[in-house]
Amino acid sequence: MSTTEKASGGIFAPENEERRGEVIAMLEQAYWMEIETVMSYIANSVNPDGVRAQEIVEALRGDIVEELAHAQQFAARIKELYGTVPGSMEFTPVQSYLQPPQTATDITHVVRGVIEAERGAIEHYTAMIEATDGVDWVTQDMVIAILRDEQGHLRLFEGFLRELEQDGS
């Protein structure tokens, strides 16, 4: 195959060119979601104070590594589908719920923000799985694995929230 020819079949088939563009757009949105989450998780893993904050801060620090890896996977798949990974000038923040709280001891605010971010990721990744079904199994398989990570993050932070609410925070 010459360097100017594209692969054929499945998502690469000429009749799937429009669908491939839609998948790339979804991958770009997922990429930005992960990048923005990384930025907010960094802030929210440094700013909190207090006894209750430590375990949550440690969980966020671990999640930063995973979320960055997800962004890298989405970027690589964009390229594999003949797209171009967007640069920082194309970034528009949307995760207002993940902004650091006014008070460094308001760890409940941080936990609720993480839960909202994870739910948003789960919703988007579920839509991606449905959109790629039957045409792009590689992207689908990758997103299924990432979805599992996000579901684990959601479950962990829901547990943190139950404990904080039980303690009256």
C-alpha positions as a Markdown table, in Angstrom:
| # | Residue | x | y | z |
|---|---|---|---|---|
| 1 | Met | 0.0 | 0.0 | 0.0 |
| 2 | Ser | 1.4 | 3.4 | -0.9 |
| 3 | Thr | 1.7 | 6.1 | 1.8 |
| 4 | Thr | -1.1 | 8.0 | 0.2 |
| 5 | Glu | -3.6 | 5.1 | 0.1 |
| 6 | Lys | -5.9 | 4.6 | 3.1 |
| 7 | Ala | -6.7 | 1.2 | 4.5 |
| 8 | Ser | -10.0 | -0.3 | 3.4 |
| 9 | Gly | -12.8 | -2.3 | 5.1 |
| 10 | Gly | -14.8 | -1.6 | 8.3 |
| 11 | Ile | -14.5 | 1.9 | 9.5 |
| 12 | Phe | -12.0 | 2.5 | 6.6 |
| 13 | Ala | -14.4 | 1.5 | 3.9 |
| 14 | Pro | -15.2 | 4.4 | 1.5 |
| 15 | Glu | -18.9 | 4.0 | 2.3 |
| 16 | Asn | -18.1 | 4.7 | 6.0 |
| 17 | Glu | -16.1 | 7.9 | 5.5 |
| 18 | Glu | -18.9 | 10.0 | 7.0 |
| 19 | Arg | -19.3 | 7.6 | 9.9 |
| 20 | Arg | -15.5 | 7.7 | 10.5 |
| 21 | Gly | -15.7 | 11.5 | 10.7 |
| 22 | Glu | -18.4 | 11.2 | 13.4 |
| 23 | Val | -16.3 | 8.7 | 15.3 |
| 24 | Ile | -13.3 | 11.1 | 15.1 |
| 25 | Ala | -15.5 | 13.9 | 16.4 |
| 26 | Met | -16.6 | 11.7 | 19.4 |
| 27 | Leu | -13.0 | 10.7 | 20.0 |
| 28 | Glu | -12.0 | 14.4 | 20.0 |
| 29 | Gln | -14.7 | 15.2 | 22.5 |
| 30 | Ala | -13.5 | 12.3 | 24.7 |
| 31 | Tyr | -9.9 | 13.5 | 24.4 |
| 32 | Trp | -10.9 | 17.0 | 25.6 |
| 33 | Met | -13.0 | 15.6 | 28.4 |
| 34 | Glu | -10.0 | 13.6 | 29.7 |
| 35 | Ile | -7.5 | 16.5 | 29.3 |
| 36 | Glu | -9.9 | 18.8 | 31.2 |
| 37 | Thr | -10.4 | 16.2 | 33.9 |
| 38 | Val | -6.7 | 15.8 | 34.3 |
| 39 | Met | -6.3 | 19.6 | 34.8 |
| 40 | Ser | -9.0 | 19.7 | 37.4 |
| 41 | Tyr | -7.9 | 16.6 | 39.2 |
| 42 | Ile | -4.4 | 18.1 | 39.5 |
| 43 | Ala | -5.9 | 21.2 | 41.2 |
| 44 | Asn | -8.2 | 19.1 | 43.3 |
| 45 | Ser | -5.4 | 16.8 | 44.4 |
| 46 | Val | -3.3 | 19.7 | 45.6 |
| 47 | Asn | -5.7 | 22.3 | 47.1 |
| 48 | Pro | -7.7 | 20.3 | 49.7 |
| 49 | Asp | -6.9 | 20.6 | 53.4 |
| 50 | Gly | -8.1 | 18.5 | 56.3 |
| 51 | Val | -8.1 | 15.0 | 57.7 |
| 52 | Arg | -10.9 | 13.8 | 55.4 |
| 53 | Ala | -9.1 | 15.1 | 52.3 |
| 54 | Gln | -6.1 | 12.7 | 52.3 |
| 55 | Glu | -7.7 | 9.6 | 51.0 |
| 56 | Ile | -9.6 | 11.5 | 48.3 |
| 57 | Val | -6.4 | 13.4 | 47.3 |
| 58 | Glu | -4.6 | 10.1 | 46.9 |
| 59 | Ala | -7.4 | 8.6 | 44.8 |
| 60 | Leu | -7.3 | 11.7 | 42.5 |
| 61 | Arg | -3.6 | 11.4 | 42.1 |
| 62 | Gly | -4.0 | 7.9 | 40.9 |
| 63 | Asp | -6.8 | 8.8 | 38.6 |
| 64 | Ile | -4.7 | 11.6 | 37.0 |
| 65 | Val | -2.4 | 8.9 | 35.6 |
| 66 | Glu | -5.3 | 6.8 | 34.3 |
| 67 | Glu | -7.2 | 9.8 | 32.8 |
| 68 | Leu | -4.0 | 11.0 | 31.0 |
| 69 | Ala | -3.5 | 7.5 | 29.6 |
| 70 | His | -7.1 | 7.6 | 28.3 |
| 71 | Ala | -6.5 | 11.0 | 26.6 |
| 72 | Gln | -3.4 | 9.5 | 25.0 |
| 73 | Gln | -5.4 | 6.5 | 23.8 |
| 74 | Phe | -8.0 | 8.7 | 22.3 |
| 75 | Ala | -5.4 | 10.8 | 20.6 |
| 76 | Ala | -3.7 | 7.8 | 19.1 |
| 77 | Arg | -7.0 | 6.5 | 17.8 |
| 78 | Ile | -7.8 | 9.8 | 16.2 |
| 79 | Lys | -4.6 | 9.6 | 14.3 |
| 80 | Glu | -5.2 | 6.0 | 13.3 |
| 81 | Leu | -8.5 | 7.0 | 11.8 |
| 82 | Tyr | -6.7 | 9.6 | 9.7 |
| 83 | Gly | -7.8 | 12.5 | 11.9 |
| 84 | Thr | -5.6 | 15.2 | 13.4 |
| 85 | Val | -5.3 | 15.5 | 17.2 |
| 86 | Pro | -6.4 | 19.0 | 18.1 |
| 87 | Gly | -4.0 | 21.5 | 19.7 |
| 88 | Ser | -4.6 | 23.6 | 22.8 |
| 89 | Met | -6.1 | 26.5 | 20.9 |
| 90 | Glu | -9.1 | 24.3 | 20.2 |
| 91 | Phe | -9.8 | 23.6 | 23.8 |
| 92 | Thr | -12.9 | 25.1 | 25.5 |
| 93 | Pro | -13.5 | 24.2 | 29.1 |
| 94 | Val | -16.9 | 22.9 | 30.1 |
| 95 | Gln | -16.5 | 21.2 | 33.5 |
| 96 | Ser | -17.5 | 24.0 | 35.9 |
| 97 | Tyr | -18.5 | 21.4 | 38.5 |
| 98 | Leu | -14.8 | 20.3 | 38.8 |
| 99 | Gln | -13.5 | 23.8 | 39.7 |
| 100 | Pro | -11.8 | 23.9 | 43.1 |
| 101 | Pro | -14.1 | 24.9 | 46.0 |
| 102 | Gln | -14.0 | 28.3 | 47.7 |
| 103 | Thr | -12.8 | 26.6 | 50.9 |
| 104 | Ala | -9.9 | 24.1 | 50.9 |
| 105 | Thr | -11.7 | 21.9 | 53.4 |
| 106 | Asp | -14.9 | 21.5 | 51.3 |
| 107 | Ile | -14.0 | 18.0 | 50.1 |
| 108 | Thr | -17.6 | 17.1 | 49.5 |
| 109 | His | -17.6 | 19.7 | 46.6 |
| 110 | Val | -14.6 | 17.9 | 45.1 |
| 111 | Val | -16.2 | 14.5 | 45.4 |
| 112 | Arg | -19.5 | 15.6 | 43.9 |
| 113 | Gly | -17.6 | 17.2 | 41.0 |
| 114 | Val | -15.7 | 14.0 | 40.3 |
| 115 | Ile | -18.9 | 12.0 | 40.4 |
| 116 | Glu | -20.5 | 14.4 | 37.8 |
| 117 | Ala | -17.3 | 14.1 | 35.6 |
| 118 | Glu | -17.3 | 10.3 | 35.7 |
| 119 | Arg | -21.1 | 10.2 | 34.9 |
| 120 | Gly | -20.5 | 12.4 | 32.0 |
| 121 | Ala | -17.7 | 10.3 | 30.7 |
| 122 | Ile | -19.7 | 7.1 | 31.2 |
| 123 | Glu | -22.6 | 8.6 | 29.2 |
| 124 | His | -20.3 | 9.8 | 26.3 |
| 125 | Tyr | -18.4 | 6.5 | 26.2 |
| 126 | Thr | -21.6 | 4.5 | 26.1 |
| 127 | Ala | -22.7 | 6.6 | 23.2 |
| 128 | Met | -19.4 | 5.9 | 21.5 |
| 129 | Ile | -19.7 | 2.2 | 22.0 |
| 130 | Glu | -23.2 | 2.3 | 20.4 |
| 131 | Ala | -21.9 | 4.5 | 17.5 |
| 132 | Thr | -19.0 | 2.2 | 16.6 |
| 133 | Asp | -21.0 | -1.0 | 16.9 |
| 134 | Gly | -20.7 | -3.1 | 13.7 |
| 135 | Val | -18.3 | -0.8 | 12.0 |
| 136 | Asp | -15.3 | 0.1 | 14.2 |
| 137 | Trp | -14.6 | -2.7 | 16.6 |
| 138 | Val | -11.1 | -1.4 | 17.5 |
| 139 | Thr | -12.4 | 1.9 | 18.8 |
| 140 | Gln | -15.3 | 0.1 | 20.4 |
| 141 | Asp | -13.0 | -2.3 | 22.2 |
| 142 | Met | -10.8 | 0.5 | 23.4 |
| 143 | Val | -13.7 | 2.5 | 24.7 |
| 144 | Ile | -15.2 | -0.5 | 26.5 |
| 145 | Ala | -12.0 | -0.9 | 28.5 |
| 146 | Ile | -11.9 | 2.9 | 29.3 |
| 147 | Leu | -15.6 | 2.7 | 30.3 |
| 148 | Arg | -14.7 | 0.1 | 32.8 |
| 149 | Asp | -12.1 | 2.4 | 34.4 |
| 150 | Glu | -14.6 | 5.2 | 34.6 |
| 151 | Gln | -17.2 | 3.0 | 36.2 |
| 152 | Gly | -14.6 | 2.0 | 38.8 |
| 153 | His | -13.8 | 5.7 | 39.5 |
| 154 | Leu | -17.5 | 6.5 | 39.8 |
| 155 | Arg | -18.1 | 3.7 | 42.3 |
| 156 | Leu | -15.1 | 4.7 | 44.4 |
| 157 | Phe | -16.2 | 8.3 | 44.6 |
| 158 | Glu | -19.9 | 7.4 | 45.3 |
| 159 | Gly | -18.5 | 5.5 | 48.3 |
| 160 | Phe | -16.6 | 8.6 | 49.4 |
| 161 | Leu | -19.7 | 10.7 | 49.1 |
| 162 | Arg | -21.8 | 8.3 | 51.1 |
| 163 | Glu | -19.3 | 8.3 | 53.9 |
| 164 | Leu | -19.0 | 12.2 | 53.9 |
| 165 | Glu | -22.8 | 12.5 | 53.9 |
| 166 | Gln | -23.1 | 10.0 | 56.8 |
| 167 | Asp | -20.6 | 12.0 | 58.8 |
| 168 | Gly | -22.6 | 15.2 | 58.1 |
| 169 | Ser | -20.0 | 16.9 | 55.8 |
